[in-house]
Amino acid sequence: MWAALARPPQLANWWGDHVSLDARLGGALSERWRDAEGRESVTLGEVTELRPGELLALSWRDQDWAVGTEVRFEIEPLPDDRSRLTLTHSGWEAFPAEERDSIVSAHRSGWERHLANLREHLGG
C-alpha cells in the first residue's frame, strides 16, 4: 500500500497523472484540477510527517484559500498481509461557517472517489 501512496507511477494509477508528490519530509504536493464550472485550480501542500509504511501527512491548501488544512494517510497492518488505510482531512473549523459545509462535502466526495480508485488499484 505504501508504494501506491508514495511512488509517482503508482500514485498516478489511482489519483491521476495531474498529481505530483515528492514523498519525503518537506517534499511538495501539487494537484491540478477543474471545478464544477470548468475553471482550473491548483491544490498545493508539503509533506509534514513521514514514517514510510505507516504515515504520510501533508499540508493541503487550494490556491484561493485563506487558510490551509491537513491530510493524513495512516496505514495499520492487519493479519494475513492486509492493511487498513485511514485518511483524515482536518482543519475545516478555520473556514467561515457559510463556506465550510460545501467545501467539506466536495472534499469528502473527492476522497471517496480517490479511495475507491485506490482500492481497485490494489486489487480490492
C-alpha positions as CSV (number, residue, x, y, z in Angstrom):
1,M,0.0,0.0,0.0
2,W,2.8,2.4,0.8
3,A,4.1,2.3,-2.8
4,A,0.6,3.3,-4.0
5,L,0.7,6.4,-1.8
6,A,4.3,7.4,-2.1
7,R,5.6,6.4,-5.6
8,P,4.7,8.5,-8.6
9,P,3.9,5.8,-11.1
10,Q,1.5,4.0,-8.7
11,L,0.1,7.3,-7.3
12,A,-0.9,8.3,-10.9
13,N,-2.8,5.0,-11.3
14,W,-5.4,5.8,-8.7
15,W,-5.2,9.6,-8.1
16,G,-4.4,10.6,-11.7
17,D,-1.4,12.0,-13.6
18,H,-2.4,15.5,-12.6
19,V,-0.9,15.0,-9.1
20,S,2.7,15.2,-8.2
21,L,4.1,14.3,-4.8
22,D,7.7,14.2,-3.6
23,A,7.2,11.8,-0.7
24,R,9.9,12.9,1.6
25,L,9.8,15.3,4.6
26,G,9.4,18.8,3.2
27,G,8.5,17.4,-0.2
28,A,5.9,19.1,-2.4
29,L,2.4,18.1,-3.3
30,S,0.7,19.7,-6.4
31,E,-2.7,18.7,-7.8
32,R,-4.2,20.5,-10.9
33,W,-7.9,20.0,-11.3
34,R,-11.1,21.6,-12.7
35,D,-14.0,22.8,-10.6
36,A,-17.7,22.2,-11.5
37,E,-17.7,25.3,-13.7
38,G,-14.6,24.1,-15.6
39,R,-12.1,26.6,-14.0
40,E,-8.6,25.2,-13.4
41,S,-7.5,25.2,-9.8
42,V,-4.4,24.0,-8.0
43,T,-4.0,22.4,-4.6
44,L,-0.6,22.7,-3.0
45,G,0.9,21.1,0.0
46,E,4.0,19.8,1.7
47,V,4.9,16.6,3.5
48,T,4.8,17.5,7.2
49,E,5.3,14.0,8.7
50,L,6.6,10.8,7.2
51,R,7.1,7.3,8.5
52,P,7.5,5.1,5.5
53,G,5.0,2.3,5.5
54,E,3.0,3.9,8.3
55,L,2.2,7.6,7.9
56,L,2.1,10.3,5.3
57,A,0.9,13.7,6.5
58,L,0.5,16.7,4.2
59,S,-0.4,20.3,4.5
60,W,-3.3,21.0,2.0
61,R,-4.4,24.3,0.6
62,D,-6.2,25.2,-2.6
63,Q,-4.7,28.3,-4.3
64,D,-7.7,30.5,-3.4
65,W,-8.0,29.5,0.3
66,A,-7.0,31.9,3.0
67,V,-6.2,29.0,5.3
68,G,-4.8,25.5,4.9
69,T,-5.8,22.1,6.1
70,E,-4.1,18.8,6.8
71,V,-4.4,15.4,5.2
72,R,-3.1,12.2,7.0
73,F,-2.8,8.8,5.5
74,E,-2.2,6.2,8.2
75,I,-1.6,2.6,7.5
76,E,-2.3,-0.1,10.1
77,P,-1.1,-3.7,9.5
78,L,-3.7,-6.4,9.8
79,P,-3.4,-10.2,9.8
80,D,-2.9,-12.1,6.6
81,D,-0.7,-9.4,4.9
82,R,-3.6,-7.0,4.8
83,S,-3.6,-3.4,6.0
84,R,-6.1,-0.7,6.9
85,L,-5.7,2.9,5.5
86,T,-7.3,5.7,7.5
87,L,-7.5,9.0,5.7
88,T,-8.2,12.1,7.9
89,H,-8.6,15.6,6.3
90,S,-8.8,18.1,9.1
91,G,-8.7,21.9,9.7
92,W,-12.1,22.8,8.4
93,E,-13.0,24.7,11.5
94,A,-10.8,27.6,10.3
95,F,-13.1,28.2,7.3
96,P,-16.1,30.6,7.5
97,A,-19.2,28.8,8.5
98,E,-21.1,29.8,5.3
99,E,-18.4,28.1,3.2
100,R,-17.5,25.1,5.3
101,D,-20.3,22.7,4.5
102,S,-19.9,22.9,0.8
103,I,-16.1,22.7,0.9
104,V,-16.2,19.7,3.3
105,S,-18.8,18.0,1.1
106,A,-16.8,18.5,-2.1
107,H,-13.7,17.1,-0.5
108,R,-15.5,14.1,1.1
109,S,-16.9,13.2,-2.3
110,G,-13.4,13.6,-3.9
111,W,-11.7,11.5,-1.3
112,E,-14.4,8.8,-1.6
113,R,-13.8,8.6,-5.4
114,H,-10.0,8.6,-4.9
115,L,-10.1,5.9,-2.2
116,A,-12.4,3.7,-4.4
117,N,-9.8,4.1,-7.2
118,L,-7.0,3.1,-4.7
119,R,-9.0,0.1,-3.6
120,E,-9.4,-1.0,-7.2
121,H,-5.7,-0.3,-8.0
122,L,-4.7,-2.5,-5.0
123,G,-7.0,-5.3,-6.2
124,G,-9.8,-4.9,-3.7
